[in-house]
Amino acid sequence: MKSVGIIGGGLAGLTAAVSLSERGYKVKLFHLNGSNSERIQAGISLPITSGDSLHLHAMDTMRVGLYINDEDAVWATLSKSTEAYDFLKRIGVRFELVELEAGHSRPRVFSIRNETGLHVMNALREKVEELGVEMLERMAIGLIIEEGKCYGIIDEKGESHFFNHTIIASGGYTGLYKRTAGYPGNTGMILGDYIGKGGIASNLEFVQFHPTGYITSKGKIMLISEAVRGSGAKLVNEEGERFVNELAPRDVVSLAVYRQEREGHSVFLDARNINDFEARFPSIYSYLTNDGIDPLKDLIPITPIAHYSIGGAMVDVYYSTNIKGLYAIGEAADSGFHGANRLASNSSLECIVSGLEVARTLSRKEGVDLSNARPESLKTISSSSFIERVREVMWDSVGLERDSKELINALNFFRNKELPQQIRGLGLGISSCAMLRQESRGAHFRRDYPYIDERYRHRSLYKDGICYIDPFSYYVKAQE
């Protein structure tokens, strides 16, 4: 029986675990603490309603992605929407609403009381338990890679675990930023280790910021779903002035909010016209009212927050990396589906599709021969000594707006060899690719190049400390 190790117990990881277990694989899943999947509010984008089409959804995806999307990845993902819906229905998920979100030309976001992630994850966990998938409550901190082959996983206790196939489903790297409503442990450690051992990453410079983060009186960062704006809420400053189309793509709205704040304005979400707010958005209503904000009477103070890592391990449409025996799915991967900016709720669809598709991919692969596998050691990292400084640097220098001076500061910071190699490698990759892309496109905005340059209408690649943008012959060395 072929063995599979999965890093991450979020939406993509659990979907893969279910699909692989049903195919007869011996699956071990590494997961500790939380993930962003439980925090999915609005839902899952599915172009399956009357009046919608794959073509319309694909055009929306590529328009929001500023046309550096991989068209094969767009069509390969969206064409499996019906399969994703049927899978969710089979495990007991029942949607209640179809919402409109920013960037979509049609209502196509399937939702459950704006707590979609919680309900889907509960259904997946029940199915995983029913199938007897082995769940190991340990953090994976590295990969066992030798001569271009992946033999398994190193856990937080330094133990080596060997598998014929290994899947990265560890999420993104928004935990590297000071402000995020996501799981703070998503610092991209596994991605950084993959990069350091010969893995190719792509589009690392594209980090999406959500425009409507809410900071509670106790400093906790929460997210106010885009579906609230889709239901009619407006963005205004303290003078009551609207300053942006609320349903424009996230990069446009986030940058508009950020600029209002930079000019000294306070920014609010005005949802007072949504009379059924409590019924439609119960979790949001609960934490707002518990914090003294009544959305039926009060303006809601908001601020942009790091929300989604578009870049990741570069994969093909079958979710294979350039390392034999190693695959990546969900937010940890970049197939080119999202391009320069993610269309709202496309990521949750991608998680389901990639989890199902990678199981089919493994059924066609032999996997690595474990007779040559050898234990590998990797130093356990205590994040307390450096992570807060990393978050400050990323927020200030590789945030919503970047320029060459700030990016040089970030590169110099990440060249410090006292930083853990995983964080160092990933930070250098993000910063050097942001430096190389001398334009503003989607979720990447340069103050010193505030325009789209069609020469850069390509994804960036990062390997062995060098970022380049095909087909350019020049590049940026991260470790000069």
C-alpha positions in Angstrom: 0.0 0.0 0.0 1.4 3.4 -1.0 1.9 5.9 1.8 1.1 9.6 1.7 2.1 12.3 4.2 0.0 15.5 4.1 1.2 18.7 5.8 -1.8 20.7 6.9 -5.4 20.0 8.1 -7.2 22.8 6.4 -9.7 22.7 3.5 -7.2 21.4 0.9 -5.4 19.0 3.2 -8.6 17.3 4.5 -10.1 17.1 1.0 -7.0 15.3 -0.2 -7.0 13.0 2.9 -10.6 12.0 2.2 -10.1 11.4 -1.5 -6.8 9.5 -1.1 -8.2 7.4 1.8 -11.2 6.4 -0.3 -8.7 5.3 -3.0 -7.0 3.0 -0.6 -3.9 5.0 0.3 -2.4 4.9 3.7 -2.6 8.6 4.8 -0.9 10.4 7.7 -1.9 14.0 8.2 0.2 16.4 10.2 -1.7 19.3 11.8 -1.3 21.4 14.9 -3.6 24.2 16.1 -5.7 26.2 13.6 -5.9 27.1 9.9 -7.5 29.8 7.9 -10.2 27.4 6.6 -12.4 27.7 9.6 -12.4 31.5 9.1 -13.9 31.4 5.6 -17.0 33.5 5.8 -18.8 34.1 2.5 -18.1 30.8 0.9 -17.1 29.0 -2.3 -17.4 30.4 -5.8 -19.2 28.0 -8.2 -20.3 28.9 -11.7 -23.3 26.5 -11.6 -26.3 28.7 -11.2 -28.8 29.7 -13.9 -27.4 32.6 -16.0 -23.8 31.9 -15.0 -21.2 30.0 -17.1 -17.6 28.8 -17.0 -16.8 31.4 -19.5 -18.1 34.3 -17.4 -16.3 32.9 -14.3 -13.0 32.5 -16.3 -13.2 36.0 -17.6 -13.8 37.4 -14.1 -10.9 35.4 -12.8 -8.5 36.6 -15.5 -9.7 40.2 -15.4 -9.1 40.4 -11.7 -5.8 38.5 -12.1 -4.6 41.2 -14.5 -4.1 38.6 -17.2 -1.0 36.9 -15.9 -3.1 33.9 -15.0 -2.2 30.6 -16.5 -5.2 30.0 -18.7 -4.8 26.2 -18.5 -5.0 26.4 -14.7 -8.0 28.7 -14.8 -10.0 26.4 -17.1 -8.8 23.2 -15.4 -9.9 24.5 -12.0 -13.3 26.0 -13.0 -14.3 23.1 -15.1 -14.2 20.9 -11.9 -16.7 23.1 -10.1 -19.6 20.6 -10.5 -17.4 17.9 -9.1 -16.4 20.1 -6.1 -20.1 20.8 -5.4 -21.0 17.1 -5.7 -18.2 16.2 -3.3 -19.3 18.7 -0.7 -22.9 17.6 -1.0 -21.8 14.0 -0.6 -20.1 14.7 2.7 -23.1 16.5 4.0 -22.6 20.2 3.2 -25.8 22.1 2.5 -25.6 25.7 1.2 -28.2 28.3 2.1 -27.4 31.4 0.0 -25.7 32.4 -3.2 -23.9 35.7 -2.6 -22.4 38.4 -4.8 -18.8 39.4 -4.0 -16.4 42.0 -5.4 -15.0 41.3 -8.9 -17.8 38.8 -9.8 -20.1 39.6 -12.6 -22.8 37.2 -11.2 -23.8 36.0 -7.7 -22.0 32.7 -7.5 -20.5 32.5 -4.0 -22.3 29.6 -2.2 -22.6 30.4 1.5 -23.9 29.0 4.8 -24.9 31.8 7.2 -21.6 33.5 6.3 -19.8 30.8 8.4 -19.1 28.6 5.4 -15.6 27.5 6.5 -16.8 26.3 9.9 -19.6 24.1 8.4 -17.5 22.7 5.6 -14.5 21.9 7.9 -16.8 20.1 10.4 -18.2 17.9 7.6 -14.7 17.1 6.4 -13.4 16.3 9.9 -16.3 13.9 10.4 -15.5 12.2 7.1 -11.8 11.9 7.9 -12.6 10.3 11.3 -15.1 7.9 9.6 -12.4 6.8 7.2 -9.8 6.3 9.9 -7.2 8.7 8.5 -4.2 9.0 10.9 -4.0 12.5 12.4 -0.7 13.4 14.0 -1.0 16.5 16.2 2.5 17.7 15.4 3.9 20.6 13.5 5.8 19.7 10.4 8.9 21.9 10.2 10.7 20.6 7.1 10.9 18.2 4.2 13.4 15.3 3.6 14.7 16.1 0.1 17.8 14.6 -1.5 18.9 14.8 -5.1 15.6 16.2 -6.3 13.4 13.7 -4.5 11.2 14.1 -1.5 11.2 11.2 0.9 9.0 12.6 3.7 8.6 15.0 6.5 10.5 16.2 9.6 8.3 17.1 12.6 8.7 19.5 15.4 10.4 16.8 17.6 13.0 16.3 15.0 11.6 12.9 13.9 11.7 11.8 10.3 8.6 10.3 8.7 9.0 8.6 5.3 6.3 8.5 2.5 6.1 7.5 -1.1 4.2 10.8 -1.7 4.3 14.0 0.2 1.7 16.8 -0.1 2.2 20.4 1.1 -1.2 21.8 2.2 0.2 24.1 4.9 -1.4 27.3 3.8 0.2 30.6 2.9 2.5 33.2 4.5 0.2 36.1 5.7 1.4 35.3 9.2 4.6 37.1 8.2 2.6 40.4 8.4 1.8 42.5 11.4 -1.9 42.7 10.6 -3.7 39.6 9.5 -7.0 38.0 10.4 -5.6 34.7 9.4 -4.0 32.0 11.5 -0.8 33.7 12.8 1.1 30.4 12.5 0.9 30.7 8.7 4.5 31.9 8.3 5.4 29.8 5.3 8.0 27.7 7.1 7.4 24.6 4.9 7.5 26.7 1.7 10.7 28.3 2.9 12.2 24.9 3.5 11.1 23.7 0.1 12.7 26.8 -1.5 15.9 26.2 0.3 16.1 22.6 -0.9 15.8 23.3 -4.6 12.0 23.9 -5.0 10.7 26.4 -7.5 8.3 29.0 -6.2 6.3 31.5 -8.2 4.4 34.8 -7.8 5.7 35.3 -4.3 5.4 39.1 -4.5 1.6 39.0 -4.8 0.1 39.2 -1.4 -3.6 40.2 -1.2 -4.8 42.6 1.4 -8.4 42.5 2.5 -9.9 46.1 2.8 -12.2 45.5 5.7 -10.3 44.2 8.7 -11.7 45.1 12.1 -9.5 45.6 15.1 -11.3 44.9 18.4 -10.9 47.0 21.6 -8.6 44.2 22.8 -6.4 44.3 19.7 -7.7 41.1 18.0 -8.0 41.4 14.3 -11.2 40.1 12.7 -12.5 40.0 9.1 -15.7 41.6 7.8 -16.7 39.6 4.8 -16.9 41.0 1.3 -20.4 39.7 1.2 -21.4 42.6 3.6 -20.4 45.0 0.8 -22.1 42.8 -1.7 -25.3 43.2 0.4 -25.1 47.0 0.1 -22.7 48.3 2.8 -20.7 51.4 1.8 -17.1 52.5 2.5 -17.0 56.1 3.9 -14.5 58.3 5.7 -15.2 60.3 8.8 -16.8 63.0 6.7 -19.3 60.5 5.3 -17.7 60.6 1.8 -17.6 57.5 -0.4 -14.2 57.2 -2.1 -14.3 53.9 -4.0 -16.6 51.4 -5.7 -17.0 48.9 -2.9 -17.4 46.0 -5.4 -14.1 46.7 -7.3 -11.4 44.0 -7.0 -9.8 43.7 -3.6 -6.5 45.3 -4.6 -8.3 48.5 -5.8 -10.4 48.7 -2.6 -7.6 48.0 -0.2 -5.3 50.5 -1.8 -8.1 53.2 -1.7 -8.7 52.5 2.1 -4.9 52.6 2.7 -4.5 55.9 1.0 -7.4 57.4 2.9 -5.6 56.4 6.1 -2.3 57.7 4.9 -4.0 61.1 4.3 -5.1 61.1 7.9 -8.7 60.0 7.4 -10.6 57.3 9.4 -12.4 54.8 7.3 -15.7 53.0 8.1 -18.0 50.4 6.7 -21.6 51.7 6.7 -23.9 48.7 6.9 -26.9 50.5 8.5 -29.0 49.8 5.4 -28.8 46.0 5.9 -31.9 45.3 8.1 -31.3 41.6 8.3 -27.6 41.9 9.2 -27.8 39.6 12.3 -29.6 36.8 10.3 -27.3 37.0 7.3 -24.0 37.6 9.1 -24.4 36.1 12.6 -20.8 35.6 13.5 -19.8 39.1 12.4 -22.8 40.6 14.2 -21.8 38.7 17.4 -18.2 39.9 17.6 -19.2 43.5 16.6 -21.9 43.8 19.2 -19.7 42.1 21.9 -17.2 44.8 21.2 -19.8 47.6 21.5 -20.6 48.2 17.8 -24.2 47.8 16.6 -24.0 47.5 12.8 -27.6 48.6 12.5 -26.8 51.9 14.2 -23.1 52.5 14.2 -20.4 52.9 11.5 -17.8 50.1 11.7 -14.2 51.2 11.8 -12.1 49.2 9.3 -8.5 48.9 8.1 -6.7 46.7 5.4 -5.1 43.5 6.6 -2.9 40.8 4.9 -5.3 38.2 3.8 -4.1 35.8 1.1 -0.7 34.6 -0.3 -1.2 34.3 -4.0 2.3 32.9 -4.6 3.5 29.5 -3.4 5.2 26.4 -4.6 5.0 26.4 -8.4 2.9 23.5 -9.6 1.4 22.3 -12.8 -2.4 21.7 -13.3 -1.9 18.3 -11.6 -0.3 19.9 -8.5 3.1 18.4 -9.0 6.2 20.5 -8.0 9.6 20.2 -9.6 10.7 17.8 -6.7 9.8 14.2 -7.4 7.3 12.8 -5.0 6.3 16.2 -3.7 3.0 18.0 -4.4 1.4 21.2 -3.2 -2.3 22.2 -3.0 -4.5 25.0 -1.7 -2.9 28.3 -0.6 0.6 26.7 -0.4 0.6 26.2 -4.2 0.7 28.5 -7.2 -0.7 26.9 -10.3 -1.2 30.3 -12.0 -4.9 30.2 -11.3 -5.1 33.5 -9.5 -2.7 35.5 -11.5 -1.8 38.9 -9.9 -4.9 39.1 -7.7 -7.3 36.6 -6.3 -11.0 36.8 -7.2 -13.0 36.5 -4.0 -13.9 33.0 -2.9 -11.9 31.4 -5.7 -9.4 30.1 -3.2 -11.9 27.9 -1.4 -12.9 26.4 -4.7 -9.2 25.8 -5.5 -8.7 24.1 -2.2 -11.5 21.5 -2.9 -10.5 21.0 -6.6 -6.7 20.7 -5.8 -7.5 18.2 -3.0 -9.5 16.0 -5.3 -7.2 16.4 -8.3 -4.0 15.6 -6.4 -5.5 12.2 -5.5 -6.0 11.4 -9.1 -2.4 12.6 -9.8 -1.0 10.2 -7.2 -2.9 7.3 -8.7 -0.8 7.7 -11.9 2.5 8.1 -10.1 4.9 5.5 -8.7 6.1 7.7 -5.9 9.6 7.6 -4.5 11.4 4.4 -3.6 12.0 4.6 0.2 14.9 2.1 0.2 17.2 5.1 -0.2 15.5 7.2 2.5 17.7 8.5 5.3 16.6 10.4 8.5 17.4 14.1 8.3 17.7 16.6 11.2 16.5 20.1 11.2 16.8 22.6 14.0 13.5 23.3 15.8 12.7 27.0 15.7 11.4 29.2 18.5 9.6 32.0 16.7 9.4 34.4 19.7 12.9 35.8 19.2 12.5 37.1 15.7 8.9 36.8 14.3 7.6 40.1 15.5 10.5 42.0 13.9 9.9 40.0 10.7 6.2 41.1 10.8 7.2 44.8 11.2 9.6 44.7 8.3 7.1 42.9 6.0 4.3 45.3 6.9 6.5 48.4 6.5 8.6 47.4 3.5 6.7 44.7 1.5 3.1 45.8 2.3 0.3 47.4 0.3 2.7 49.9 -1.3 6.3 49.2 -2.0 9.3 51.1 -3.5 12.9 50.3 -4.2 14.2 51.9 -1.0 11.8 49.9 1.2 12.5 46.7 -0.7 16.3 47.2 -0.3 15.7 47.5 3.4 13.7 44.2 3.4 16.4 42.4 1.4 19.1 43.6 3.7 17.1 42.4 6.7 16.5 39.0 5.3 20.1 38.5 4.3 20.9 38.3 8.0 22.1 34.7 8.4 21.0 34.6 12.0 17.4 34.3 10.8 16.1 30.7 10.5 16.8 29.4 7.0 13.2 28.8 6.2 12.0 32.3 7.0 15.2 33.8 5.5 14.7 32.0 2.2 11.0 32.9 1.9 11.6 36.5 2.9 14.3 36.9 0.3 12.1 35.4 -2.3 9.2 37.7 -1.6 11.4 40.8 -1.5 13.6 40.1 -4.5 10.6 39.3 -6.7 8.8 42.5 -5.5 12.0 44.3 -6.4 12.3 42.8 -9.9 8.6 43.5 -10.8 9.0 47.2 -11.8 5.3 47.8 -12.3 2.1 47.9 -10.4 -0.2 45.0 -11.1 -2.9 43.5 -9.0 -1.9 42.8 -5.4 1.6 44.3 -6.1 1.8 48.1 -6.1 5.1 50.0 -6.5 5.0 53.8 -5.7 8.0 54.2 -8.0 6.4 52.3 -10.9 2.6 53.1 -10.5 1.5 51.7 -13.8 1.1 48.4 -15.6 4.0 47.5 -17.9 3.1 44.8 -20.4 6.7 43.6 -20.5 5.9 42.1 -17.1 2.8 40.2 -18.2 4.3 37.0 -16.9 4.6 35.1 -13.6 7.7 35.4 -11.6 9.9 32.4 -10.7 12.2 32.0 -7.7 14.8 29.3 -7.4 18.2 29.0 -5.7 18.2 32.6 -4.5 17.4 34.1 -7.9 14.1 35.7 -9.0 13.4 36.1 -12.7 10.4 36.9 -14.8 10.1 34.9 -18.0 11.0 35.7 -20.7 13.3 38.4 -19.4 17.0 37.7 -19.5 17.7 39.8 -16.4 17.0 38.9 -12.8 17.5 39.8 -9.1 19.8 37.9 -6.9 18.4 37.7 -3.4 21.6 37.0 -1.7 24.2 39.4 -3.2 
